[in-house]
Amino acid sequence: MKKLIIYAFILGFGACLVFYAVTCKAIFSEVQSICKMAQEQFEGDEVEATIAMLQSEQTSFVQKNKAVYALGQIGDKRALPALQGQVTGIPCEKPCPKHKYVCQYNLETAIKGCSGKFSLTRWMYRFL
């Protein structure tokens, strides 16, 4: 019985590690894709181009919301002024219509991410 518990624990821990790795890969790929899209339209490194995409008047709200997500995931402090500049103080509808405006809930989350809030996935963006 003791061996069974140990094997179950090891198997469960291994499954959690695999799930974490797959999730990290999916998040990283999405953020990388958003940053590349921004770099195709704007100059600068990944963060600078994504900030420019967020601030551009020609960028759709769908793309701006993607930029907010990417910047929050990356957590670079350079994004704070741009993110804070998008705050309206008006609560979002539920669910947030991301084609009409920048989602304030996601914006708040991104600002926390860029303010040094702990993230289990932040380590991987040094490979971006």
C-alpha positions as CSV (number, residue, x, y, z in Angstrom):
1,M,0.0,0.0,0.0
2,K,2.9,2.4,0.8
3,K,4.5,1.8,-2.6
4,L,1.1,2.5,-4.3
5,I,0.9,5.8,-2.5
6,I,4.4,6.7,-3.5
7,Y,3.8,5.7,-7.1
8,A,0.6,7.7,-7.2
9,F,2.3,10.7,-5.8
10,I,5.2,10.5,-8.3
11,L,2.7,10.0,-11.2
12,G,0.6,12.9,-10.0
13,F,3.6,15.2,-9.6
14,G,4.8,14.1,-13.1
15,A,1.4,14.9,-14.6
16,C,1.4,18.3,-12.9
17,L,4.9,19.0,-14.4
18,V,3.7,18.0,-17.9
19,F,0.6,20.1,-17.6
20,Y,2.7,23.1,-16.4
21,A,5.1,22.7,-19.4
22,V,2.3,22.4,-21.9
23,T,0.6,25.5,-20.5
24,C,3.8,27.5,-20.4
25,K,4.5,26.6,-24.0
26,A,1.0,27.7,-25.1
27,I,1.2,31.0,-23.2
28,F,4.7,31.6,-24.5
29,S,3.7,30.9,-28.1
30,E,0.7,33.2,-27.9
31,V,2.8,36.1,-26.4
32,Q,5.5,35.5,-29.0
33,S,2.9,35.7,-31.8
34,I,1.5,38.9,-30.5
35,C,5.0,40.5,-30.1
36,K,5.9,39.4,-33.7
37,M,2.7,40.9,-35.0
38,A,3.6,44.1,-33.2
39,Q,7.1,44.1,-34.6
40,E,5.8,43.7,-38.1
41,Q,3.9,47.0,-37.7
42,F,6.1,49.0,-35.3
43,E,9.8,49.5,-34.5
44,G,11.7,48.4,-31.4
45,D,12.2,45.2,-29.4
46,E,9.3,43.0,-28.4
47,V,8.1,45.2,-25.6
48,E,8.6,48.6,-27.4
49,A,6.7,47.4,-30.5
50,T,3.9,46.0,-28.4
51,I,3.6,49.2,-26.4
52,A,3.5,51.1,-29.7
53,M,0.7,48.7,-30.9
54,L,-1.2,49.4,-27.7
55,Q,-0.9,53.2,-28.1
56,S,-1.6,53.4,-31.8
57,E,-4.8,55.0,-32.9
58,Q,-4.8,52.7,-36.0
59,T,-4.8,49.5,-33.9
60,S,-8.1,47.8,-33.3
61,F,-9.4,47.1,-29.8
62,V,-9.0,43.4,-30.4
63,Q,-5.2,44.0,-31.1
64,K,-4.9,46.4,-28.2
65,N,-6.4,43.8,-25.8
66,K,-3.9,41.3,-27.1
67,A,-1.1,43.8,-26.5
68,V,-2.3,44.3,-22.9
69,Y,-2.2,40.5,-22.4
70,A,1.3,40.2,-23.8
71,L,2.7,43.1,-21.9
72,G,1.2,41.8,-18.7
73,Q,2.6,38.3,-19.3
74,I,6.1,39.7,-20.0
75,G,5.9,42.0,-17.0
76,D,8.4,44.6,-18.2
77,K,8.2,47.9,-16.2
78,R,8.6,49.9,-19.4
79,A,5.0,49.0,-20.2
80,L,3.6,50.6,-17.0
81,P,3.0,54.2,-18.4
82,A,1.3,52.9,-21.5
83,L,-0.9,50.5,-19.6
84,Q,-1.8,53.1,-17.0
85,G,-2.6,55.5,-19.8
86,Q,-5.4,53.1,-21.0
87,V,-7.2,53.1,-17.6
88,T,-10.6,54.7,-17.8
89,G,-11.9,53.8,-14.4
90,I,-15.2,52.6,-16.0
91,P,-16.0,48.9,-15.1
92,C,-16.2,46.5,-18.0
93,E,-19.4,44.7,-19.0
94,K,-19.5,41.0,-18.3
95,P,-18.2,39.4,-20.5
96,C,-16.0,42.2,-21.7
97,P,-16.6,43.0,-25.3
98,K,-12.9,43.2,-26.4
99,H,-13.8,44.6,-29.8
100,K,-15.4,47.8,-28.3
101,Y,-12.7,49.0,-25.8
102,V,-9.6,47.9,-23.8
103,C,-10.8,45.5,-21.1
104,Q,-10.2,47.2,-17.8
105,Y,-10.0,44.0,-15.8
106,N,-7.2,42.6,-18.1
107,L,-5.5,46.0,-17.9
108,E,-5.5,45.9,-14.1
109,T,-4.1,42.4,-14.3
110,A,-1.4,43.5,-16.7
111,I,-0.5,46.5,-14.5
112,K,-0.1,44.2,-11.5
113,G,2.1,41.9,-13.7
114,C,4.4,44.8,-14.7
115,S,4.5,46.1,-11.1
116,G,6.4,43.0,-9.9
117,K,3.6,40.7,-9.0
118,F,4.8,37.1,-8.8
119,S,4.2,35.0,-11.9
120,L,4.9,31.3,-12.5
121,T,5.6,32.0,-16.2
122,R,7.6,35.2,-16.2
123,W,10.9,33.3,-16.3
124,M,10.4,32.1,-19.9
125,Y,10.2,35.6,-21.5
126,R,13.9,36.1,-21.3
127,F,13.9,33.6,-24.2
128,L,11.6,35.9,-26.2
